[in-house]
Amino acid sequence: MTTITRHLLAVEPDAVTTHIEAGQQRLIRLRRRALIAECRRYATRARRARLRGLLADIRSIGHQLDALDPTAPEATDVIKAATRLMDSIHRDLELCGA
């Protein structure tokens, strides 16, 4: 503790306490802002990663449909599965805010 702080504590303890509390509040605000920024940064990264995954799924569906013989008996099952997956991807895109 510095001499000035000791003197102030002896003369005006409330002023020192107020100053310390204000400093702590500033620290808390700075930490809070840093945490919010960090959360936003991670959310953006996660969103981008999720969108990349969805794009890969869309490409995969396209390749499967291109390779599909429309007259084959399993064609209807593949098309139904692709439709369900596309609906799921659409919902995920809406959740990602895309």
C-alpha positions as CSV (number, residue, x, y, z in Angstrom):
1,M,0.0,0.0,0.0
2,T,1.4,3.4,-1.0
3,T,1.8,6.3,1.4
4,I,-0.9,8.3,-0.4
5,T,-3.4,5.4,-0.1
6,R,-2.7,5.1,3.6
7,H,-3.1,8.8,4.0
8,L,-6.4,8.7,2.1
9,L,-7.6,5.7,4.1
10,A,-6.9,7.7,7.3
11,V,-8.6,10.9,6.1
12,E,-11.4,9.7,3.7
13,P,-11.9,5.9,3.8
14,D,-15.1,6.2,1.8
15,A,-13.4,7.9,-1.1
16,V,-10.8,5.2,-1.4
17,T,-13.5,2.5,-1.2
18,T,-15.5,4.2,-3.9
19,H,-12.4,4.5,-6.1
20,I,-11.6,0.8,-5.6
21,E,-15.2,-0.3,-6.3
22,A,-15.3,1.9,-9.5
23,G,-12.0,0.2,-10.6
24,Q,-13.5,-3.2,-10.0
25,Q,-16.6,-2.3,-11.9
26,R,-14.6,-1.2,-14.8
27,L,-12.6,-4.4,-14.7
28,I,-15.8,-6.4,-14.6
29,R,-17.2,-4.5,-17.6
30,L,-14.0,-5.0,-19.6
31,R,-14.1,-8.7,-18.8
32,R,-17.7,-9.0,-19.7
33,R,-17.1,-7.2,-23.1
34,A,-14.2,-9.5,-23.8
35,L,-16.3,-12.6,-23.0
36,I,-19.1,-11.4,-25.2
37,A,-16.7,-10.7,-28.1
38,E,-15.2,-14.2,-27.6
39,C,-18.6,-15.8,-27.6
40,R,-19.5,-14.0,-30.8
41,R,-16.2,-15.0,-32.4
42,Y,-16.8,-18.7,-31.5
43,A,-20.4,-18.5,-32.6
44,T,-19.3,-17.1,-36.0
45,R,-16.7,-19.9,-36.4
46,A,-19.3,-22.5,-35.4
47,R,-21.8,-21.1,-37.8
48,R,-19.3,-21.1,-40.7
49,A,-18.3,-24.7,-39.9
50,R,-21.9,-25.7,-39.8
51,L,-22.6,-24.0,-43.1
52,R,-19.6,-25.7,-44.7
53,G,-21.0,-29.1,-43.4
54,L,-24.4,-28.3,-44.9
55,L,-22.9,-27.4,-48.2
56,A,-21.0,-30.7,-48.3
57,D,-24.3,-32.5,-47.6
58,I,-26.0,-30.6,-50.4
59,R,-23.2,-31.5,-52.8
60,S,-23.4,-35.2,-51.7
61,I,-27.1,-35.3,-52.4
62,G,-26.5,-33.8,-55.8
63,H,-23.8,-36.5,-56.6
64,Q,-26.1,-39.3,-55.4
65,L,-29.0,-38.0,-57.5
66,D,-26.8,-37.6,-60.6
67,A,-25.6,-41.2,-60.3
68,L,-29.2,-42.5,-59.7
69,D,-31.0,-44.5,-62.3
70,P,-34.5,-43.1,-62.2
71,T,-35.9,-46.5,-63.4
72,A,-34.2,-48.4,-60.6
73,P,-36.6,-49.7,-57.8
74,E,-34.6,-48.0,-55.1
75,A,-34.9,-44.6,-56.8
76,T,-38.0,-43.7,-54.9
77,D,-36.3,-44.4,-51.5
78,V,-33.3,-42.4,-52.4
79,I,-35.4,-39.5,-53.6
80,K,-37.5,-39.6,-50.4
81,A,-34.3,-39.7,-48.2
82,A,-32.8,-36.8,-50.2
83,T,-36.0,-34.8,-49.8
84,R,-36.0,-35.3,-46.0
85,L,-32.3,-34.4,-45.9
86,M,-32.9,-31.3,-47.9
87,D,-35.7,-30.2,-45.6
88,S,-33.4,-30.8,-42.6
89,I,-30.6,-28.8,-44.3
90,H,-33.1,-26.0,-44.9
91,R,-34.1,-25.9,-41.2
92,D,-30.4,-25.9,-40.2
93,L,-29.7,-23.0,-42.6
94,E,-32.5,-21.0,-41.0
95,L,-31.1,-21.7,-37.6
96,C,-27.7,-20.5,-38.7
97,G,-29.2,-17.3,-39.9
98,A,-28.2,-17.9,-43.5
